[in-house]
Amino acid sequence: MPKGILWRILAAIWVLAFLSSTAFSEDTPLRVLIDRDYPPFAYYDEEGRFVGASVEFWKMWEARTGIPVELLPTEWAEVHSLIQERRADLVDTIFYTPERATYLDYIQPLFRVTSSVYFRKTLKVRSLSDLTPHVVGAKAKDALVNLALSFNPSLQFRLYPNYGDIVLAARRGEVSCFLMDDPPANFYLVKYGLLADFSRLPLPTENFLHLATWKGNAKVVQLVKTELSKFSEKELHDLLQSYLVTVREYPPWLFRGLLAIALGISGATSVLAAFNRRLQRLVRQATAQLERALEGEKRARRRLLETLEVTALLPLLEIEEEAFLSRMLDLALGMIPKAPMGAALLIDERGRGQIVAVRGHKASLLGFTFEPEELITKERVTVVEGEEFFGPHRTFSSPEKYRRLLEGTKPVAKTLVVPLLWEGKFFGHLTLDLPEGTQDAFDDGDIALAEQLSRICVACHALREYARKEESFFENLLVALARALEYYDSATLKHSEVSAKYALLIARHLGLEGQRAKSIRWASLVHDIGKIFIPQSILRKPGPLTPEEYELVKLHPLKGEEILKSVRGLEDVARIVRHHHERFDGLGYPDGLAQEAIPLESRIVAVVDAFEAMTSDRPYRRAMGIAEAIAELKRCAGTQFDPEVVKAAVAVIGELALCSS
């Protein structure tokens, strides 16, 4: 027989023997060890299903090759011992290391993965050496541990079985920094709302996720290599992209901030009817443009929309102008992350500017002031050279002032100026700076984002200005009403203002702030305004009232409510005034409410009204001493008054007495 034919027969026999020895079936599937917690490759979703890019890959494998697969989700620390004991055929999603290569045969890389050190933004971490004083969270058996130790042998680690456990530990404060591959880190930081709290330092390496089998398993190696040729690189790339949580361009808190501002404007403008349509149109336009610019972030935006239900919007109307501009600066730097530095300038009515927030530059710049002739302002969002802002041509009132500006400023290549104008006047501007030596540059997209931010800042400023004017109007109106009552009933002279002071202090002692505290103060100013409808002869009567006269007096809470309800915006104040003579035991008037059914604000005003009345002279008796009045409040706690409010009132009165002594 010719030798060529003989060799062909032998080769065919060998191939058939090989294939039969590596045949897999429903009874003997290909067993694959896979990390049970490695999102987005493999993880359990909220409904308990095992999902991810790798899980999807093995489903495609079964459909394309006809070879059944049994996935074995396992704690990563156990995977290595199981494969060495040959209790599985393959390990999925494993990095190559020389140490692992002693007991594994690596088959083929599937996905490229980068890794980082994640740390709280309050920490200053520029290299792995800066982590020495801290305990670093890491996953047991993670290859990153040995990699990090090769750069800094002094690192201390706290090991966790899963990546999710690490991020939860960071949220609890057990660790302030941790090592993790970027895909699972992005997944869990977004899931637990921590992305805005952490920065990352990329590790000086990148690796690939491989398929691997136990050392010497040549048959599985050959089988997997052959079958993997049926998958294109594009298929694998698209599969991974469909599961990745992408946060590279814009952090999730950015969208939360922008949408919170939009929702705040939409909700608050109901009070300012004249500006409602204008502000709503502005927010809709800005939101629509931002959504078009951020089309690639749909998944992140959906998650952030869910958080809007618990976003506090009221502080936008209450914080000081300096804090408002500081928040806007943080928002701008988040929108345009290529700019690591910036400042916020507040401009007063005289045209003088003051730096009220600094990021990236030295803190010594805070409080730096510019006279009107020293300011450089722009009418529109503009990119300028650093030399224009910080060059020697700038004119200052003294060389020392210019020197202070230079000493506090890091070298700047380009500055993006975001002007803030309202009704033709500057009230501030934001500057975003690129450092000298950077390869980055501001582009049209950055300018467009800055223009949208400028519009949102101006809209918020307008809302805040008109809210202040409306609040001032209410304050003046209520003080005028209180003065009118004092002229009508001399017994209430100064009673209202003193009551308002006590009520506000007690409200804050009980944890009430913002508009709710203001409503309590306003209600205390005018709680007896309904007495204008009661004859002065009854109000000034030195002796006991007849039953008929007392019934007239009992009408004053209802009359007070009637007056205040006629003013739009004072509905809450009217409600408080109506119930300020209810009793905790339900024996009060006008509605006989009891305990928690009485508004807390009215319970506060009731205690303050009684205390101030007891410590003031009346036509029918002399004033009590403070100690005697406090004793009376305590005696009536639980019957006439809310015990918790009485306790707060006693504490506040005691503090005031201590301060006056």
Legacy VTK file of the C-alpha trace (Angstrom):
# vtk DataFile Version 3.0
C-alpha trace
ASCII
DATASET POLYDATA
POINTS 661 float
0.000 0.000 0.000
1.445 3.454 -0.882
2.719 5.447 2.120
0.559 8.505 1.308
-2.676 6.529 1.583
-1.485 4.891 4.816
-0.789 8.268 6.438
-4.229 9.583 5.455
-5.949 6.576 7.039
-3.967 6.970 10.274
-4.795 10.694 10.440
-8.496 10.041 9.965
-8.460 7.415 12.708
-6.711 9.851 15.085
-9.235 12.660 14.395
-12.186 10.306 14.914
-10.687 9.071 18.170
-10.121 12.642 19.331
-13.632 13.780 18.492
-15.226 10.798 20.184
-13.180 11.360 23.344
-14.266 14.998 23.550
-17.903 14.505 22.599
-20.358 16.375 24.785
-24.060 15.641 25.101
-27.075 16.402 27.268
-25.745 13.853 29.770
-22.175 15.165 29.646
-22.347 18.904 28.864
-19.351 21.223 28.741
-19.014 22.360 32.361
-18.008 26.022 32.693
-17.027 27.665 35.974
-18.106 31.318 35.983
-17.867 34.074 38.585
-21.329 34.488 40.138
-20.761 38.233 40.714
-18.943 39.873 37.813
-21.339 42.346 36.161
-21.939 43.010 33.357
-20.497 39.637 32.336
-22.280 37.425 34.879
-24.539 38.339 37.808
-27.934 37.740 39.386
-30.514 40.425 38.562
-33.186 41.704 40.958
-35.513 38.855 39.970
-32.875 36.220 40.770
-32.044 35.381 37.146
-28.422 34.670 36.208
-27.699 37.077 33.338
-24.880 38.975 31.638
-22.709 39.147 28.521
-20.946 35.850 29.273
-24.235 34.069 29.988
-25.553 35.331 26.656
-22.340 34.170 24.925
-22.764 30.592 26.124
-26.371 30.559 24.917
-25.059 31.621 21.478
-22.406 28.886 21.748
-25.028 26.187 22.307
-27.145 27.427 19.396
-24.206 27.724 17.004
-22.113 24.660 17.905
-24.741 22.209 19.135
-22.535 21.533 22.183
-24.540 21.782 25.446
-23.105 23.861 28.286
-23.639 23.689 32.043
-22.793 27.007 33.710
-21.519 26.713 37.294
-21.891 30.133 39.032
-19.294 30.054 41.817
-17.642 32.364 44.354
-14.417 33.489 42.695
-12.238 32.326 45.577
-13.472 28.740 45.015
-13.090 28.713 41.215
-9.346 28.091 41.271
-9.448 25.040 43.535
-12.338 23.515 41.577
-10.573 23.777 38.213
-7.357 22.374 39.677
-9.368 19.419 40.984
-10.697 18.996 37.404
-14.298 19.292 38.538
-15.079 21.435 35.493
-13.881 21.756 31.899
-13.463 25.514 31.586
-13.114 28.756 33.540
-14.781 31.800 32.006
-13.679 35.470 32.376
-10.251 34.958 33.950
-7.172 37.174 33.668
-3.798 35.783 32.692
-1.082 35.807 35.382
2.186 33.837 35.438
1.151 32.196 38.719
-2.172 30.986 37.261
-0.412 29.723 34.126
1.257 27.050 36.289
-2.068 25.226 36.675
-4.136 26.563 33.749
-3.957 26.370 29.964
-5.248 29.652 28.542
-7.200 29.264 25.318
-8.229 32.575 23.838
-8.867 36.144 25.020
-12.446 37.308 24.551
-12.833 40.793 26.066
-10.392 43.619 26.903
-10.879 45.015 30.422
-9.279 47.934 32.293
-9.003 48.238 36.071
-8.711 51.109 38.562
-8.359 52.155 42.168
-11.596 53.846 43.289
-11.428 56.309 46.193
-13.617 58.865 47.918
-13.237 62.347 46.490
-12.274 63.604 49.930
-9.005 61.635 49.623
-5.969 62.888 47.727
-4.792 59.922 45.682
-2.420 60.471 42.776
-0.620 57.133 42.833
-0.752 53.758 44.571
1.759 55.098 47.114
-0.931 57.444 48.475
-3.013 54.409 49.523
-0.515 53.236 52.167
-2.387 54.764 55.163
-5.720 53.295 54.053
-7.314 49.854 54.079
-8.091 48.895 50.479
-11.131 46.748 49.632
-10.576 43.921 47.128
-12.096 40.658 45.989
-10.614 37.413 47.303
-8.314 35.752 44.716
-8.454 38.854 42.486
-5.364 39.224 40.299
-5.429 42.970 40.975
-4.220 42.399 44.533
-0.845 41.039 43.440
-0.612 43.665 40.716
-1.135 46.500 43.222
1.348 44.966 45.666
3.980 44.905 42.927
3.759 48.714 42.851
3.305 49.267 46.596
4.191 46.311 48.863
2.921 48.259 51.919
-0.725 48.127 50.919
-3.225 46.692 53.415
-6.258 44.838 52.045
-9.671 43.832 53.338
-10.967 40.980 51.179
-14.609 40.382 50.260
-16.219 37.420 48.452
-18.054 39.559 45.857
-17.728 42.885 44.077
-21.158 43.981 45.301
-20.025 43.425 48.897
-17.058 45.759 48.320
-19.197 48.658 47.072
-21.731 48.177 49.872
-18.846 48.236 52.354
-17.708 51.506 50.794
-21.213 52.914 51.193
-21.197 51.917 54.886
-17.787 53.547 55.362
-15.866 50.337 56.101
-13.428 51.195 53.304
-12.843 54.481 51.491
-10.954 52.980 48.550
-11.010 49.712 46.629
-9.534 47.855 43.648
-11.881 46.712 40.917
-12.188 46.124 37.192
-13.946 49.105 35.626
-17.064 47.313 34.232
-18.275 45.896 37.574
-17.210 49.085 39.380
-19.323 51.252 37.063
-22.231 48.809 37.440
-22.320 48.883 41.250
-21.429 52.572 41.732
-24.356 53.530 39.500
-26.664 50.942 41.106
-26.009 52.219 44.635
-25.898 55.929 43.712
-22.220 56.398 44.664
-20.707 57.413 41.327
-20.591 61.117 42.231
-18.779 60.339 45.512
-15.835 58.421 44.052
-12.924 59.225 41.755
-10.756 56.631 40.056
-7.051 56.168 39.373
-6.479 53.863 36.368
-4.031 51.044 37.062
-0.990 51.039 34.717
-2.091 47.873 32.974
-4.851 46.363 30.905
-5.756 42.737 30.544
-8.026 40.410 28.653
-10.673 38.061 29.948
-9.763 34.564 28.745
-11.229 31.122 28.601
-8.963 28.610 30.378
-8.915 24.938 31.334
-6.860 22.784 33.686
-3.253 22.183 32.731
-2.819 19.515 30.060
-6.455 19.420 28.895
-5.400 19.585 25.227
-8.647 18.102 23.926
-10.811 20.908 25.375
-8.273 23.494 24.248
-8.460 22.235 20.660
-12.272 21.961 20.759
-12.818 25.485 22.091
-10.331 27.030 19.642
-12.092 25.312 16.752
-15.594 26.364 17.811
-14.609 29.945 18.705
-13.680 30.493 15.064
-17.439 30.594 14.429
-17.709 33.906 16.356
-16.488 37.196 14.885
-14.763 39.904 16.925
-17.588 42.281 16.036
-20.191 39.895 17.467
-18.318 39.688 20.771
-17.778 43.457 20.859
-21.469 44.219 20.218
-22.504 41.644 22.820
-20.379 43.323 25.508
-21.527 46.840 24.583
-25.164 45.821 25.021
-24.494 45.086 28.722
-21.904 47.726 29.658
-22.885 50.591 31.983
-21.099 53.536 30.340
-20.203 56.485 32.574
-17.088 57.782 30.863
-18.515 61.022 29.478
-20.958 62.258 32.092
-21.411 61.085 35.706
-24.999 60.192 36.698
-25.282 62.943 39.328
-24.972 65.430 36.473
-28.294 64.358 34.984
-29.854 64.206 38.427
-28.748 67.791 39.053
-29.956 69.079 35.691
-33.296 67.313 35.843
-33.723 68.348 39.496
-33.230 71.973 38.491
-35.696 71.584 35.630
-38.277 69.974 37.934
-37.641 72.621 40.597
-38.318 75.391 38.103
-41.433 73.643 36.785
-42.868 73.118 40.287
-41.989 76.438 41.858
-43.184 78.655 39.021
-46.791 77.820 39.915
-46.403 80.548 42.574
-45.156 82.993 39.940
-47.961 82.779 37.395
-46.650 85.629 35.276
-43.401 83.752 34.638
-44.766 80.228 34.479
-44.955 79.806 30.687
-41.615 81.480 30.102
-39.686 79.326 32.594
-41.403 76.101 31.516
-40.535 76.802 27.880
-36.925 77.506 28.844
-36.609 74.267 30.836
-38.241 72.210 28.063
-35.857 73.619 25.471
-32.791 73.027 27.642
-33.892 69.509 28.581
-34.677 68.583 24.968
-31.273 69.774 23.757
-29.463 67.966 26.545
-31.350 64.753 25.813
-30.337 64.967 22.150
-26.698 65.609 23.135
-26.707 62.684 25.576
-28.513 60.104 23.444
-25.925 57.460 24.280
-26.714 57.653 28.020
-30.317 56.346 27.941
-29.801 53.609 30.518
-28.123 55.940 32.995
-30.835 58.543 32.501
-33.600 56.015 33.238
-31.951 55.120 36.525
-31.610 58.775 37.454
-35.230 59.552 36.649
-36.183 57.071 39.359
-34.167 59.038 41.917
-36.000 62.307 41.227
-38.786 61.255 43.599
-36.450 61.725 46.572
-34.521 64.750 45.275
-34.892 67.795 47.532
-35.627 70.866 45.401
-36.552 73.503 47.996
-32.942 74.459 48.897
-32.579 76.023 45.419
-34.815 78.821 46.708
-33.215 79.054 50.142
-29.444 78.745 49.857
-27.287 81.848 49.706
-26.071 83.167 46.360
-22.504 81.982 47.080
-23.640 78.397 47.697
-25.882 78.520 44.614
-22.986 79.543 42.337
-20.748 76.917 43.971
-23.283 74.215 43.052
-23.491 75.559 39.505
-19.693 75.404 39.214
-19.676 71.754 40.286
-22.431 71.047 37.793
-20.461 72.755 34.984
-17.273 70.802 35.769
-19.286 67.591 35.741
-20.816 68.428 32.370
-17.426 69.223 30.827
-15.035 66.829 32.630
-12.055 67.724 30.451
-11.826 70.942 32.513
-10.374 70.003 35.921
-10.268 73.554 37.293
-12.608 76.512 37.565
-14.043 79.317 39.654
-17.356 81.059 40.326
-17.573 84.851 40.517
-20.447 86.708 42.217
-21.048 90.245 40.906
-22.973 92.711 43.085
-25.237 95.582 42.037
-22.280 98.010 41.978
-20.409 95.818 39.517
-17.845 94.519 42.026
-16.911 90.857 41.670
-15.896 88.331 44.313
-14.629 84.767 43.843
-16.994 82.601 45.905
-15.992 79.087 44.758
-12.740 77.549 43.512
-12.006 74.076 42.141
-8.526 72.917 41.214
-6.849 76.246 42.038
-5.593 77.277 45.478
-8.140 78.003 48.199
-6.445 81.372 48.803
-8.427 82.700 45.810
-11.657 82.508 47.812
-12.812 86.004 48.668
-10.617 87.675 46.021
-12.411 90.820 44.842
-12.395 92.702 41.547
-13.327 96.334 41.181
-15.596 97.057 38.180
-12.675 98.312 36.098
-10.654 95.164 36.926
-13.275 92.693 35.680
-13.172 90.935 32.316
-16.718 89.971 31.325
-18.150 88.412 28.169
-21.663 88.801 26.789
-21.800 85.169 25.603
-20.106 81.832 26.298
-16.556 82.282 25.008
-13.237 80.406 24.926
-10.282 82.686 25.731
-6.550 82.174 26.084
-5.239 81.926 29.632
-3.012 84.894 28.873
-6.089 87.149 28.495
-7.193 86.453 32.065
-3.836 86.184 33.786
-1.346 88.050 31.574
0.691 91.100 32.706
-1.544 93.466 30.692
-4.252 93.163 33.395
-4.734 96.365 35.382
-5.196 96.120 39.152
-5.324 98.663 41.934
-1.962 97.414 43.239
0.863 95.039 42.187
0.245 93.033 45.372
-3.313 92.300 44.277
-2.158 91.018 40.869
0.524 88.930 42.588
-2.073 87.376 44.899
-4.195 86.416 41.882
-1.234 84.736 40.163
-0.109 82.907 43.320
-3.550 81.381 43.807
-4.014 80.348 40.165
-2.462 77.286 38.565
-1.136 77.806 34.998
-4.054 77.939 32.554
-3.983 77.259 28.795
-7.629 77.953 27.890
-10.645 79.281 29.783
-14.312 78.732 28.962
-16.198 81.783 30.260
-19.882 81.236 31.123
-21.556 84.643 31.692
-24.630 84.909 33.909
-26.893 87.856 33.042
-30.359 88.708 34.284
-32.337 91.703 33.015
-29.264 93.055 31.240
-26.976 92.930 34.287
-24.229 90.485 35.239
-24.841 88.713 38.525
-21.877 86.383 38.096
-19.910 84.174 35.788
-18.310 80.742 35.817
-14.878 79.942 34.410
-13.749 76.436 33.413
-9.989 76.079 32.917
-7.736 73.717 30.960
-4.257 73.450 32.514
-1.106 74.270 30.596
0.339 71.266 28.764
-2.990 69.548 28.197
-3.850 68.056 24.823
-7.557 68.759 25.346
-9.412 71.685 23.829
-12.918 73.089 24.229
-15.112 72.231 21.227
-18.537 73.288 19.931
-20.219 70.594 22.025
-18.683 72.019 25.212
-19.811 75.526 24.279
-23.349 74.267 23.596
-23.484 72.527 26.991
-22.177 75.665 28.712
-24.857 77.767 27.000
-27.565 75.425 28.293
-26.098 75.566 31.799
-26.032 79.377 31.595
-29.732 79.431 30.698
-30.587 77.103 33.578
-28.532 79.226 36.012
-30.309 82.377 34.850
-33.719 80.711 35.122
-32.947 79.582 38.692
-31.650 83.042 39.558
-34.837 84.613 38.196
-36.945 82.200 40.209
-34.951 82.959 43.360
-35.231 86.748 42.814
-38.989 86.698 42.355
-39.444 84.290 45.249
-37.539 86.725 47.478
-39.722 89.615 46.321
-42.899 87.634 46.979
-41.625 86.537 50.401
-40.789 90.154 51.281
-44.309 91.168 50.231
-45.889 88.530 52.494
-43.622 89.531 55.394
-44.541 93.214 55.103
-48.240 92.412 54.690
-48.347 90.249 57.810
-46.363 92.724 59.912
-48.808 95.446 58.829
-51.739 93.250 59.883
-50.070 92.617 63.239
-49.544 96.367 63.722
-53.204 96.993 62.890
-54.252 94.522 65.581
-51.945 96.210 68.132
-53.587 99.568 67.466
-57.010 97.982 67.859
-56.190 95.943 70.979
-53.466 97.501 73.123
-53.270 94.306 75.212
-51.614 92.589 72.259
-48.884 95.224 71.900
-45.602 93.415 71.116
-47.410 90.121 71.823
-47.378 89.084 68.169
-43.703 89.803 67.500
-42.563 88.069 70.688
-44.775 85.081 69.887
-43.311 84.900 66.371
-39.775 84.881 67.770
-40.541 82.057 70.238
-42.451 80.061 67.602
-39.589 80.159 65.086
-37.048 79.028 67.697
-39.281 76.155 68.853
-39.949 75.081 65.252
-36.212 74.887 64.553
-35.647 73.032 67.815
-38.134 70.428 66.546
-36.266 70.151 63.245
-38.588 72.233 61.065
-36.863 74.406 58.480
-37.505 76.232 55.246
-40.991 77.304 54.228
-42.626 75.342 57.024
-40.706 77.311 59.671
-41.527 80.584 57.899
-45.227 79.732 57.884
-45.102 79.131 61.663
-43.431 82.512 62.206
-45.948 84.288 59.984
-48.889 82.555 61.660
-47.585 83.637 65.094
-47.433 87.246 63.900
-51.120 87.282 62.958
-52.654 84.435 64.970
-55.028 86.864 66.754
-55.880 89.015 63.683
-59.476 87.743 63.885
-59.920 89.772 67.105
-60.448 92.836 64.908
-64.042 91.549 64.535
-64.544 91.450 68.357
-65.706 94.646 70.147
-62.962 96.430 72.067
-65.188 96.518 75.129
-64.948 92.728 75.330
-61.227 92.576 74.589
-60.442 95.173 77.298
-62.954 93.953 79.868
-61.158 93.706 83.258
-63.439 91.035 84.663
-64.669 87.571 83.582
-66.512 87.269 80.274
-70.140 86.220 80.069
-70.916 83.005 78.141
-72.178 85.109 75.229
-69.004 87.230 75.208
-66.805 84.126 75.348
-68.636 82.660 72.345
-67.784 85.846 70.419
-64.113 85.578 71.406
-64.055 81.962 70.206
-64.861 83.189 66.710
-61.501 84.943 66.250
-59.585 81.885 64.869
-62.247 81.447 62.173
-62.260 85.148 61.346
-58.459 85.121 61.194
-58.546 82.205 58.760
-61.159 84.025 56.687
-58.908 87.109 56.346
-55.742 85.175 55.490
-57.352 82.745 53.016
-58.308 85.712 50.867
-54.579 86.254 50.086
-53.212 83.726 47.568
-50.099 82.095 48.993
-51.150 82.354 52.663
-53.372 79.264 52.696
-50.988 77.341 55.016
-50.796 80.297 57.402
-54.594 80.490 57.469
-54.831 76.787 58.375
-52.406 77.244 61.291
-54.329 80.249 62.616
-57.659 78.367 62.479
-56.438 75.628 64.819
-54.215 77.526 67.286
-56.857 77.230 70.055
-57.391 73.475 69.679
-56.437 71.404 72.754
-54.379 68.230 72.772
-57.209 66.430 74.621
-59.800 67.475 71.993
-61.633 70.034 74.188
-60.505 73.101 72.251
-62.131 75.139 69.495
-63.252 75.715 66.753
-63.211 72.056 65.517
-62.445 70.011 68.635
-59.429 68.292 67.035
-57.148 66.171 69.243
-53.495 65.101 69.302
-51.962 64.436 65.850
-55.106 65.635 64.062
-54.108 69.160 65.109
-51.432 70.518 62.722
-48.011 70.553 64.429
-47.641 74.204 63.483
-50.854 75.063 65.334
-49.702 73.086 68.392
-46.520 75.198 68.461
-48.436 78.484 68.154
-50.828 77.373 70.931
-47.967 76.849 73.407
-46.255 80.109 72.435
-49.526 82.067 72.619
-50.274 80.712 76.101
-46.755 81.318 77.451
-46.524 84.857 76.099
-50.018 85.648 77.419
-49.155 84.308 80.892
-45.980 86.411 81.087
-47.708 89.633 79.916
-49.969 92.013 81.857
-53.672 91.803 81.028
-56.568 94.090 82.071
-57.842 91.366 84.397
-54.516 90.166 85.971
-50.801 90.810 86.432
-48.131 88.927 84.468
-46.720 85.652 85.838
-42.992 85.094 86.275
-41.205 82.928 83.700
-40.680 80.059 86.156
-44.370 80.068 87.110
-45.431 80.146 83.450
-43.133 77.220 82.607
-44.591 75.244 85.477
-48.093 75.911 84.130
-47.067 74.699 80.647
-45.703 71.474 82.129
-48.847 70.987 84.217
-51.031 71.254 81.109
-48.833 69.058 78.907
-50.909 66.158 77.619
-54.228 67.903 78.214
-54.118 71.391 76.736
-50.722 71.183 75.039
-48.630 68.688 73.043
-46.009 67.304 75.517
-43.248 67.277 72.871
-43.887 70.911 71.967
-43.890 71.859 75.649
-40.562 70.088 76.112
-39.091 72.028 73.152
-40.526 75.315 74.442
-39.020 74.801 77.900
-35.613 74.118 76.316
-35.808 77.234 74.110
-37.007 79.489 76.946
-34.217 78.149 79.149
-31.588 78.913 76.509
-32.927 82.459 76.066
-32.965 83.025 79.822
-29.361 81.780 80.062
-28.244 84.095 77.244
-29.972 87.126 78.791
-28.291 86.472 82.147
LINES 1 662
661 0 1 2 3 4 5 6 7 8 9 10 11 12 13 14 15 16 17 18 19 20 21 22 23 24 25 26 27 28 29 30 31 32 33 34 35 36 37 38 39 40 41 42 43 44 45 46 47 48 49 50 51 52 53 54 55 56 57 58 59 60 61 62 63 64 65 66 67 68 69 70 71 72 73 74 75 76 77 78 79 80 81 82 83 84 85 86 87 88 89 90 91 92 93 94 95 96 97 98 99 100 101 102 103 104 105 106 107 108 109 110 111 112 113 114 115 116 117 118 119 120 121 122 123 124 125 126 127 128 129 130 131 132 133 134 135 136 137 138 139 140 141 142 143 144 145 146 147 148 149 150 151 152 153 154 155 156 157 158 159 160 161 162 163 164 165 166 167 168 169 170 171 172 173 174 175 176 177 178 179 180 181 182 183 184 185 186 187 188 189 190 191 192 193 194 195 196 197 198 199 200 201 202 203 204 205 206 207 208 209 210 211 212 213 214 215 216 217 218 219 220 221 222 223 224 225 226 227 228 229 230 231 232 233 234 235 236 237 238 239 240 241 242 243 244 245 246 247 248 249 250 251 252 253 254 255 256 257 258 259 260 261 262 263 264 265 266 267 268 269 270 271 272 273 274 275 276 277 278 279 280 281 282 283 284 285 286 287 288 289 290 291 292 293 294 295 296 297 298 299 300 301 302 303 304 305 306 307 308 309 310 311 312 313 314 315 316 317 318 319 320 321 322 323 324 325 326 327 328 329 330 331 332 333 334 335 336 337 338 339 340 341 342 343 344 345 346 347 348 349 350 351 352 353 354 355 356 357 358 359 360 361 362 363 364 365 366 367 368 369 370 371 372 373 374 375 376 377 378 379 380 381 382 383 384 385 386 387 388 389 390 391 392 393 394 395 396 397 398 399 400 401 402 403 404 405 406 407 408 409 410 411 412 413 414 415 416 417 418 419 420 421 422 423 424 425 426 427 428 429 430 431 432 433 434 435 436 437 438 439 440 441 442 443 444 445 446 447 448 449 450 451 452 453 454 455 456 457 458 459 460 461 462 463 464 465 466 467 468 469 470 471 472 473 474 475 476 477 478 479 480 481 482 483 484 485 486 487 488 489 490 491 492 493 494 495 496 497 498 499 500 501 502 503 504 505 506 507 508 509 510 511 512 513 514 515 516 517 518 519 520 521 522 523 524 525 526 527 528 529 530 531 532 533 534 535 536 537 538 539 540 541 542 543 544 545 546 547 548 549 550 551 552 553 554 555 556 557 558 559 560 561 562 563 564 565 566 567 568 569 570 571 572 573 574 575 576 577 578 579 580 581 582 583 584 585 586 587 588 589 590 591 592 593 594 595 596 597 598 599 600 601 602 603 604 605 606 607 608 609 610 611 612 613 614 615 616 617 618 619 620 621 622 623 624 625 626 627 628 629 630 631 632 633 634 635 636 637 638 639 640 641 642 643 644 645 646 647 648 649 650 651 652 653 654 655 656 657 658 659 660
